[in-house]
Amino acid sequence: MAIVTATQVAAFTDISTGATAIAATGLIPIVQERINLITNNYFTSDMALQGPFTFASASTSITSGSNFEDKGFLADDEVYIYNSYRNDGYKTISSVSAESIILSSADTVISEPSGRSILISVVQWPASLAYIAAQMVKYDYDDRPAQEANVKAKSLGPYSVTYGQAGSSPFGYPEELVAGLAPFTIARLN
């Protein structure tokens, strides 16, 4: 499951459209990627396997010499794949057997040989992150297009809003929105 669903976006915000239209915009995966980049966090868990894997495009399967079932992988789990040649990213498990997982029909797999040390980890999105992601989707759908060019802030009586500008706030989101991601941020070592 993604960081937030279209139904949650509609429930958590006053967005000007419904869940079906939200899903059709493609904003949820964009916001999810931006949250990953801002926080340097892919929300992986210790429920993981690392080693060589074989990816087969025809069956959308991933095969390992290790046992997926023993590690606790289950159907409908979202996993993050890291360090493959062509299959990095978030995928959803359709079914699990001892030495292989089949991914959902919505996911694609590009055939690649085994040999690299690849990490496949079950993803655990914190529940509180769904609200922030929903606000970011709402901002991208309703608020960002309504902004006037080169306006950094607006005030009307006690109401005031400051817009993120290039270089000041990641991806131009309001500072108060991005500040909610601080507890999930992992320090980067350069």
JOPE-V313709 format. One record per run of one state. SS is the DSSP state (2 for helix, 1 for strand, 0 for the rest). FROM is the first residue (numbers start at 1). TO is the last residue. If there is no record, write none. Layout:
ss=<SS/SS>
from=<FROM/FROM>
to=<TO/TO>
This chain:
ss=<0/2/0/2/0/2/0/1/0/1/0/1/0/2/0/1/0/1/0/1/0/1/0/1/0/2/0/1/0/1/0/2/0/2/0/2/0>
from=<1/6/13/19/26/27/40/44/52/53/57/61/65/68/72/78/83/89/97/100/104/112/113/118/124/127/147/153/157/159/163/170/173/175/180/182/185>
to=<5/12/18/25/26/39/43/51/52/56/60/64/67/71/77/82/88/96/99/103/111/112/117/123/126/146/152/156/158/162/169/172/174/179/181/184/190>
